[in-house]
Amino acid sequence: MNSASVNRKAKELLDNVKITARITEMRAPVLERAQLTLEQHLADLKRLRDLAEADGKYGPAVSAEISRGKASGLYVEKIELSRPKVRVKDLTGRKRQGGE
């Protein structure tokens, strides 16, 4: 079966309300566990921050607090992608109209 056929069949299945409801039902416990994992992660980072702060180690305390913010989605890392400018030539070898 080629990839177009597989994609078409997958779309047909996902358009079926009963199937999408079952998928949602099956995902729910996994999503709940993932959320609890995030909560535990944040609690652990808070505990580490508090321990570092109590020892007067403010650098690690700040680092732990920043990590909590990142895990919570408070910080968004921007990535700038750049590419060299490349002229695209018409594959026929003819010049393009319109000044290009």
Secondary structure as UniProt FT lines:
FT   HELIX           3..14
FT   HELIX           17..54
FT   TURN            55..56
FT   HELIX           58..72
FT   TURN            91..92
//
